[in-house]
Amino acid sequence: MSAEFGGRSGRQGKLSQWLRGRRPKPAADEGGREALLLAAADAGLPLAPAAHPAAGYRCSCDRVGCPTPARHPVSFAWQTQSTTDRGQIERWARHQPQANFITATGMVHDVLDVPLDAGREALARLLDAGVEVGPVAESDDGRMLFFTLTRGTPEDEDEWWPCELDCHPETMDEHPGLRWHCRGSYVLVPPARLPGDDDRSVHWVRGPEHPLPDPLSLLEYLTDSCARHVGEQSDHTGTAWPLRG
C-alpha cells in the first residue's frame, strides 16, 4: 500500500478492506497473463479471445472432434473483433479467465512461422549478424513465430503472398517449412496454453517491447534455415515456403 493511503481514516481503511474482500479472487496467474496481453496490445497487436484446452486434448469449443483444439478464435467475427483497446482486453481477460487469445495478422503486423529447430538456428544467426529482430515466440507444439511489420498491400500484388497460397492454420502440420501469416490469418499470442498433460504453452522468447522489423530483413535467414531443416527430415518431401519461380 502506498503512502497515499496512509493518511486515510480508519473508517476508509476498513471500507477498502471490506470492498477488497467482496471482489472475486483472481486466478493465480491472472495478473501476469493480463499484463502480457496488454503489453502485446500496447505494441499494436490486435487481440481477440480464443478457445482454451479442456480435459486431456479436448477443446473448450462445442465442435465435436475440433481439429485445432485451443488454437482458434471463439468468434467467427474475429477479424473485426480484434482490437488493441486496453479496456476491452481487460474485460475479456477478466470475464474469460481460461481463454487463450489470438492476434489477427495483416493489419499492423505479420508473423513468419517456422519449425522450432529452424527458427532457433535462424534467430542465432540473425542476432550474430546484428540484424534487428522483433518479438519472437515459441510454441511447444514445435513452431517459432517471428513478429514483423505487415507488408500491407504492395503496389505489385504479385509480390504479396497470402496465407491461402500455403495453408490454413488448421493444416499447418502438413507444411514443415515457412508460413507467412498475413492478411486473413492469425496466431496464438503469448501467454497461451496448448492441449496436453505437460503444461505446453506459447511463450515469448523476445517480448513485444522489441520494435517490429521489416519481414524481408528476416526472410533469407528463415528460408535458408527452413530449407536445411526440411532437407534433414527423412519423413518429409516438402520444401520451404514460399517458393519463387
Summary of the structure (lengths in Angstrom):
residues: 245
radius of gyration: 20.5
end to end distance: 63.6
largest distance: 76.1
contacts: 721
relative contact order: 0.17
helix: 35%
strand: 18%
